[in-house]
């Protein structure tokens, strides 16, 4: 099992099938919270749905296309963070994240993403990382803004969330 210690409270663990029950329970408890900004929430109706997605994520990991982590906060599953859409030809990727409702407001994502940037730039030798966040999702947008990302643009009506089109703000940071 691959793990990455963020700090005394937080660690990251490569997402595995054994995590599906806990991940599903967290999503199920946080549906209203997550559905505001995550398009995939309604598609997750069972532990088996998490199993299926996890198999896909593990395949992406073996193909070096992505790394999907479970965020552990004091040893409990608090959410997920990933480095995905890895393009080795230009050494770029995107970071995505979500937290269960009870874990928000504790600085977990800021600390996690900061640590993941170090991993992406120093261990994976990536050159650029992007974070995309819905224009109206001020909490998610505050993460790249606090970590020194540059706002690079906006894709209009780029996501359909709960029947409404939303703009996505694109942030980027370079290894230097």
Secondary structure as GFF3:
##gff-version 3
##sequence-region A 1 176
A	DSSP	beta_strand	3	5	.	.	.	ID=ss1
A	DSSP	beta_strand	10	14	.	.	.	ID=ss2
A	DSSP	three_ten_helix	17	19	.	.	.	ID=ss3
A	DSSP	alpha_helix	20	29	.	.	.	ID=ss4
A	DSSP	alpha_helix	31	35	.	.	.	ID=ss5
A	DSSP	three_ten_helix	41	43	.	.	.	ID=ss6
A	DSSP	alpha_helix	47	62	.	.	.	ID=ss7
A	DSSP	beta_strand	67	73	.	.	.	ID=ss8
A	DSSP	beta_strand	76	87	.	.	.	ID=ss9
A	DSSP	beta_strand	92	99	.	.	.	ID=ss10
A	DSSP	three_ten_helix	101	103	.	.	.	ID=ss11
A	DSSP	alpha_helix	108	118	.	.	.	ID=ss12
A	DSSP	pi_helix	119	123	.	.	.	ID=ss13
A	DSSP	beta_strand	128	134	.	.	.	ID=ss14
A	DSSP	alpha_helix	138	146	.	.	.	ID=ss15
A	DSSP	beta_strand	150	161	.	.	.	ID=ss16
A	DSSP	beta_strand	164	174	.	.	.	ID=ss17
###
